[in-house]
Amino acid sequence: MAYSIKDPETDELIRKLAKAKRKPIVEAIKEACANELARERAKIPLWERLQPFRARRVVPRPARTNAREPQRFFR
């Protein structure tokens, strides 16, 4: 299967990567794609990254107030 890169900037990046790694272009592309895919799969969602911080939370959440009741800041 052949690929045609029509974007000059992308073509230049691919060629620079292949030259830097001293590998054929196809092999450099394959390795770069595999590495990027592994990076994406290894990402931890934000919610999971925040869980340790939520577990350490010391300050209790403020009680909910009735939205219809006016706030009295100065008594």
N, C-alpha and C positions, 0 to 999 in steps of 0.2 A: 504494500500500500504506500503510495507516495503522498507527501504533503508539500504544498507550495506555500511558502511564506511570502506574502505580497507586501508586507509592511517593512520598509527599509530599516527602521529602528529595531524591530524584533529580529530581523535577519542579522543585524550587526551584533546584537546582544548574544544571540545563539553562537555566532562564529567566535566571539570573544570568549565565551564560556568554554567552548570546545578547545580553543587554543590554550586557555589557562589550565585546563584539566588534561591537555595532551591526549584527547580522545576524539574519535570521529564525531561528527555533528549529531548523528542519530543517537549514538550512545550517550552523549552529553544531554540531549533533550530527554531521553528516557530516564536518566538518573535524576535530572532536575525535577521532572514531573513526579517521580516516585518519592523523592524527598519532600516535595511540597504537599503531596497527598498524605504522607505520614504525619507531617506537621499539623495539617488540618484535622486529622483523626485524633491526634493527641491533645487537642485543645480541650480545656476544661471549661464548661459553661460558667458564666459569671455567677449564677445562683449557687452553684456548687463551691466556687472559690470563696464566696462570702459566708458560707455556713460556719466555719470556725470562728469568725468574728461575731456572728449572731449568737453562737453558743456561749461566748465569753461575756456577752452583754450584761452589765451590772445594773444599769439604770433601768428601772421598770418603765414601761410605756405609760404615758399619761392616760387617765381614764377618759373615755369618750363622753363628751357633753352633748346635751340635747341641742341640735342645731337651731331649734326655734327659740330657745331661751337666750336672751341677750347676754353677752359677756360683760361681767362687772370687774373691771380691772382695778378701779379705785373705790375702795369702800371706806 
